[in-house]
Amino acid sequence: MHLLGPGSTAVVIGVGGLGQMAIQMVRALSAATTVVAVGTDAGKLETAKRMGADEVLLSGEDAVTRVKDMTGQQGAQLVLDMVGRDPTLRMAAQVARVLGHLTIVGLGGGALPVNFSSPPNECSVASPYWGALPELMEVITLAQQQKIKMLVATSPWTRQRGIPAAARRQDPRTRRHHPHL
């Protein structure tokens, strides 16, 4: 968060569920930051715009060029790769800036290209796997303050014919009712 403030840019690569949460959290924690969402699905990019992204870009070289143009060729202070595959990690390294920060959240199995100029000089890189309890409490507080919200989408297996919604919310291993499922 120390990198974000007026005039700063954060890039979120991957706009699925985790990406949507990341966009909202950056927006909630640093309203003055320009949030750029990059993804491959136009529908999810539109959702990213509604969730607080200032700019949405289809993934590819044009997105890299646009981020560079937006930042005066400097790159973003914060880059969050929510995918973690070779193409997204390569893009993350390209759009990060000197003394910026790149966090790899996605577990896509890719490798970050590292050499003398990639990521940019003195750009820190982190690959956290979980957070601490105080961080979870901060996320819950943001949700209680309605600064972030989880979008829920059903998948085909939750729409089984002939099974009432209440039964689909029941854990068959314990027969306990789970209203959040």
GIPE-V371139 format. One record per helix or strand of 3 or more residues. SS is the DSSP state (helix for helix, strand for strand). FROM is the first residue (numbers start at 1). TO is the last residue. Records with the same first field share a line. If there is no record, write none. Layout:
# GIPE-V371139
SS = FROM-TO, FROM-TO
This chain:
# GIPE-V371139
strand = 9-13, 34-39, 55-58, 76-81, 96-104, 124-126
helix = 17-29, 42-51, 61-70, 86-95, 133-144, 156-158, 165-168
